[in-house]
Amino acid sequence: MKKTLLAMALTLPLFAVQQNLSLQRALEMVKENNLEVKVAEKNVLMKEQEHKAAVGYNFGSLDLVVNALRSNDAGNVFGFKLQSREASFADFGFDQFLAPMRQALMLANNNALTQQDLQNMNVILAIQPDKLNYPDARNHFQEKIQYKIPLYVGGRLMKYGEITDKMTTISKLDRQKILNEKLFETRKTYYNISLVENFIKNLNVILKNVEELEDTVKNMVKEGYALDIDLLQVQTKKADVLRMINQAKLNRDLAYQYLSFLVDDKVDSIVVLDNDVPMPHMKRDEMLARNIDIQKAHTGLEVTDLAIGVEKSKFLPTVGAFAEYGSADNTFLNDFTDKDAYTVGVQLKWNLFNGFVDKAKYEKAKIQNMKMQEQVELAKKGIGLKIDKIITSIKSKDYDIQSLREKVKYTKKVYDNYYSRYKEGLMAINDVLIKNSEHIQAVLNLVKTRFERNNKVFELENIINKGIL
């Protein structure tokens, strides 16, 4: 029993759902859980590491190198002995050279050298020493630390560091843009659900009115004041209202599914809002300055400025330093300090001619910079025009909503009047149903216009990078 209760406790969070989810909490969940936002965050982290790598090149590289070799190649073996500081005259074959040389010296001291002896001495120089030409195989262990650092590269490394920093900034702007889009979609979906809930509520009121009319017609049919066709017409209208309610509920369920996807959690219900989204109050210049695409364009322009510096640096010399310290022996780490050695040096390299390749790349970088300047201006004008169109549309929708609210009230009063007159036998059922349809259409148009108006406000907030949380 205890194991069963423990298993239920562990699995309970898997089946938890969000009840009466507030808009604020929904937006927080998007920031915390949305998978696309998490992917964008990983892209930022990668760009930050690329920047660190670019900056790291300024500090050079320190390497530990360990070579473990074995060879019987004459050149290698002799080189091994030199690196191990163990070379001797015996390695040059002096054991084969000294005996005949000693005899020749003795004859020379006794003035006993003949012409034949002098000729034999030339043969000594032709001796091929076995130890030098055919050495025994030898192990060789070399341990050393190498340090290389660029001293001057025409400012190229500094430019690369600044470029990767700008690319990190662009990735952060991309992340913010994706976050804004997810917040925009979340608010849009949240408000859409609220509008659908209010629409269903209004339709239920209309359904109640139609059912009341149906009861009235039934009674009038019984008393002979109305025909069966009148009742059939009312029931047809009732079926239409029920169909609209069912369709609205299906759209609401679909919106809930999308909201659950955005927050990465099951959402069962929300705190319904009845107000429309407030219009952001901001000067046009501030709207343009906050726009992420324009910010990215400006940052891209800065990158092309730095790219010109990178290409220009290729016309300048590069200077690097090198230092190495180590030891070698036929046994690993044997007599390290007795056989150690160091090497230091500086290298200057200056390309004098490469077929004008660097010049072509430099000109291309300048053209790219000019192109980017034009793209920045194009982005400003294009986005400015889009903002103006959206603001104009919002203002138009605000006027339409105000007018439609009055129309909903008016059509409801007209319907009530026609219904009262129908009960008095002064109006045909067709006229009552027509006014009922006009009222339903007015309600539908109001909801639709509020949908469109809110979506335009959300679109504007997304464009101007308006902070939500």
Order of alpha helices (4+ residues) and beta strands (2+ residues): alpha-alpha-alpha-beta-alpha-alpha-alpha-alpha-beta-alpha-alpha-alpha-alpha-beta-beta-alpha-alpha
